[in-house]
């Protein structure tokens, strides 16, 4: 049994990670300030884990949270391109200073390995697909810049201090517990909730932009593998499914799953938005033994079923 710290453990991905680690009989501690995380995400297993209610920008809280753990799975972040455009200072404080606080504490505590949740946004608008880890990053939003900075700090802490770090570049993770209510909400929960409420979803742009949508269970699998795989310290690794879908195709899928055929409303594209995103996942397959266990269509069915249960009175 290993001892894991999940930062942002009451959030969307963090809560799924905590739940799976508990299912595997590991000891789990989370740190969350509940600014975006929700206690409801921990229903049914909160009593099984240790909770530090604190902010990753608070060095004292971080030191308390990291004491004694074997592995850190760093999910805490302000995860929105558009929020970072509205408030770049706050994004930098949480995503860069918070990550640095955790790295220092992990180094000082002798943590075995530190896994960072990074983002495909670091690639920017590169036209060449699929996106491979050796491609030159080109962030075009403050959020993407903070994620790239976090990666660089992780690699520096490995090369200078010997702290084993691994950076996972997530591609458009979706699934149950993802917040659909924020003005910065991700596209899949936003579209689902709109259709469940018999409203037309809004697409920024023509809808032909594409994403490598990745069900949350795949990201959970990747994090656990990244803790255990040998010889991967200092690496940056794509985590996705290796298939892309347009937003127009996403809406068509949701029409079929929800049974509400309302056309999307198109509006102007937003600054900082990447046109196409598709991952090469061969490095993850080679180094981690990663294979996407839940593909897009199945993940979308599971996600719609969860939102129907949680946000409507439909069966």
N, C-alpha and C positions, 0 to 999 in steps of 0.2 A: 504493500500500500504506500503510495507516494502522497505528498502534501502539496496541493496546488493553491496558488493565489490567482483568482480571476478578477481583474480590474474591470469596472463597469459590469459587475456580475449580476445586477438587476436589470440590465438592458436587454435588448433583443438577442444578440448573439451570445453575450455573456451568460445570460440565464440558461440558454440551451447547453452551453458548455458546462456550467456548474451542475446541471441536472444529469448530464451524461457521465461526468466524472463520479458523481455520487452513485449512479447506477453501477459503475465499475468498482464500487467500494473503495474509492480514494477519499482522503481527507480533503475538504474544500473550505477555503476562506474566500470571501469576496470583499472588495471595497467599492463603495458606490456612494455618491452624494445625493442620489435620487433627483437630480435636476432633469434628466431625461429617462433614467431607469424607473421602474415601477415595482412596488412590493407585490402587486398582483402577479408579476412574472415569476415570482418565487413560490406561488401557492402550491402546497403539497410537499415541499421539500425545504422550506426555509429553516425548519427546526433541525434539519440534518447538517447544516453548514454553519460556519462562523461568519459573522457579519461585522465588518468595520464600516461604520457610517462616516465617511470622510471623502475628501477631495484630493485628487492626485496632485493638485498644485500645493498641497499642504505637506511639507517634508516630514513633519512629525507623524501625521496620519499614515503616510506612506511607509515610514520606518516601522510603525506598529504593525501594519498589515503584512509586511514582508518577513518579519521575524520568524525564523524557523522553517520557512517553506522550501520545497525542492525546486518547484517550477513556477514561473510567472507567465500567465497568459494575459497579455495586455490588450484589452478590448476597449478600455475607457477612452472616449474621444468625443469631440463635436463632429459628427459624421455627416456633414452637409456642405456641398459646394456653395449653395446659395446663401446659407447662413454665414459661411466664411467670407463671402463677398460683402454681406451686410455688416459683419463685425470681425474683421481680420485679427484685431488685437486679442479678442477672447479666444478665437481658434488657435492662435499661436500659443497663448498661455496654457491652454488645456493640452493641446496635441504635441507641442514641443517641450515646454517647460515641465509639464506633467510627465512626459516620457523620460526626460532627463532626470527628474527626481527619482523615478522608479529605477532607472539604470544604476544610479549612484547607490541607492539602497540595496539593490540586488547584488551589486559588486561587493559591497561591504558585508552583506549577510552570507556570502558564499553560495548564492543560488546556483543550481546545476545548469539551468538553461532558461533563457528569457525569449519568449515568442511574441513578436509584435504583429498586431493587425494593421497591415498597410493597405494600400488601395491601388486599383488599376488606374486611378486618375493620374498617377505620377507619369504615365506614358503621354498624356496630353493628346493632341489631335493627330498623332501619327497616322498616315494613310495606309501604311503597310500593315497587312493583317496576315496571320495572327500576331499578337503582340508577344514578343519574347523578352526574357529577362535581360538579354545582352543589349537590347535597344537603348539608345540614349534617352533618358527621361526628359520630358518637356512639359512640366506642370503649367497649367494656364488658369489656376485659381489659387487663392490662399490656402484652401483646404489641401489641395494636391501638394503644394509647397511644404505644408507642415508634415505631411506623410513622408515625403522624400527626406526631409530633415530628420525625422524619426529613424528612418532606415540608416541614414549616414551615422547618426549617433550610435545605433546598435552595432554597426560594423566597426566603428572606432573603439567601442568598449570591448569588443572581442579582440581586436588586433593589439590594443594597448594594454588592457587590463586582464585579458584572458577570460572574460565573462562570455560564455557561449550564448550567442544570439541567433535567432532565425526570424526573417521577415516574410510574412505571407501577404502577397498582394491579392486581396479579395476582388472578385469581379461581381458586382451587383447581387449581393446576397439578399435573399428574400425568404419569407416563411412566417409561421405563426408568431405572434407577439410583437411584430413590427408595427410601430405606431403610425396609424393612418391620419391622425388628427392635426399634426403640426403643419404649419405653412411650408415647412421644409421637408415634408414626408416623402419617402421614396415612392416611385411610380406604381409599383404593383399594389401595395395596400391602398394607395389613393384611388386607383382605378376600381379596385374591388369594392371599396366602401361607397364610391359614387354609384356604381351599378346596383348594389344592394339597396341603396336609397332611391333607386329609379331616377338617377341623374346621369347626364352625359359626362364621361370623363374628359378632362382637358389635356390636350397634347400640345406641348410647346414645340412648334415646328411642324413639319409635314407628316411626321409619324414614321418616316422611313429610316430614321436613326435606329441603330441596332445595338443590342446589349447581349453579353454572355451571362444570362441570368443563372444564378447559382443557389440552389436550395440550401437552407441553413445547416442541415445535417452534414452536408459535404464540407462546409467550413469547420464544423465541430470535429469531424474525422481528421481533417488536415492538421488542426492544432494539436491533437493528441499524438498523431504520428510525428509531428515536428519535435515533440519533446523526447521521443524515444529513438528516432533514427540516428545512426552513427555517422560521424564525419561530415556533418552538414552545417557546423557552426560558421557564422558569417555569411550564409547564403540568403538570397532573395528569391522567392519562389511564387509563381502564379498559382492561384487556387480558383478554379472555375470548372466548367463542363466541356469547354472547347467547341461550343455550338452557339451561334447567335440568332436572335429573334428580333424583328422590328417591333416598334410599339404598335403599329397597325395590326400586326399578327397577334400581339399580346391581347389587344382589345377583342379581336375576333375569337380567340380562345376563351376569354372571359365571358363573352356573349353566350357561348355554348355551355359553359360550366354553370353560369348563374341563371341563364334563361331570360335575360333581359337584353333586348336588342336595341340599345340606344347608341346612335353613332357618336363618335368622339367629336368634340369641338376643338378646332385648331386655332392656336394663337401664336404670337411671335416667339421665335426661339430665344432662349435665355443665354446671356453671356457666361462663358466658362463651361458650357456644355460640350461634351465630346460627341462627334457625329457617330462613330462606329467603335465598338469594342468587342474584341474576340481574343481569347487567350490561347497560347500554346501551353498545354499542360504536361508536355513530355518530361520536363525537369521534375515536376512533382511526382510523376509516375516513376521516374528513375530513382530519385533520391529518397522519397518518402514511402513508395509503394502505394501512392494515392490513386484511387479510382472513384469517380463520382458514383455514389450509390443510389442517389435519387436524381433522376433526370427531370428536365424542365416540366414536361406535361404532368408527371406524377406529383412533383412538388407543387405545381399550381393547383391541382385538385385538392391536395392536403391543405393548402393555404386557404383556398376558398371555403372549404368545409369548416375550418377553424373560425374564419371571420363570420360565416353564417351563424355559427353557434354563439359567438361572443358579442356580435353587434346587431343581431336581428332576432326576431322571435320565430324565424322560419325553422323547420326541422332540419 
